Amino acid sequence: MASPSLWPPSGPGRQLRPEEAAWLGAMLDAEGCVTTTPDGHRVQYISISNTEIELISAVLRAAGVGTVWALLRKASHHRQAWRWQLARIADLTALLPQLEVYSLKAQRALSLIRPMWERAQEARKPKTCIDCGQAITKRTRVRRCWSCAGVRRWAKRKQTVED
């Protein structure tokens, strides 16, 4: 579990009132979908689909983020369907923690997003040289700064020349 200072990240979107979060969480559980990658390890997007545009508009207003799409009709006698979709990881990490209390699907999505987000934060930490402890500013294969890596290469070349 991430430390309280890291999760949830502050990001775009808005702070929902408890009744909005409860309604949106219920809509996600009833009409929504959490779409993952084929291996099931990452969330691609969450969506809520319905034939009532007013309902989808209310979801968009309540969430404050997302996109509304008109879906293609499968047959001429079917009504027009609409989909609200949220795919940006920054928006998902801002909205889903607010719905976690009210929605099982939000809890499942967060169980996939949190480890991914924590790994990304770990990768963003500054790297330090394993020899001198200095911050590494450029990418190297090993975790050594350029001066330590150069000293080691020079010593290795000098040793092979002497042998």
Phi, psi and omega in degrees: 000138181288157177290153183301333181285340182263327185239136355282147179292146176281131184204197181291175183099189182224163178280122182276145171288156183304321180290327176292317179297319179295316180294315181294321176297319178294320177296320179296318179291322185278312187246357190265175182213136172252112183262127181247171174293163182304329179279351176078017184258348181222145177276128175271313178194165169244150181210157174228124182243145179194162178271352179264111181296328179296322179293316179292324176295322177295323176297315179298316178296319181292316182286322182081354179218164177116179182228143176252131181240145170268126181271151178290143177284137178283329179213159185294335181274355177279148176282157177295131178250153182231151179227129168265131185225141179229117186238335182294130182298325178295321178290320179297317181288340176274323186272314188298323177299333178286335181265351188304322182292329189257349189224127176290325179292324176294321177298317179296316179298318179293327178295337176269326184282318184305309180298322179296317180293319180295321177296321179295320178293322178296321180291335181277349180296143180294137179275149178237153181292137181283346179268308187249348179083004180286149179293136178268122183262336180241158180288133173227161180292316177259164183273063176232145175290167184297324181292316179293320179295321178293320178297317180294320178295317180297318180294321180293318178295317182296321180294319180290329179291318181292330182285000000 
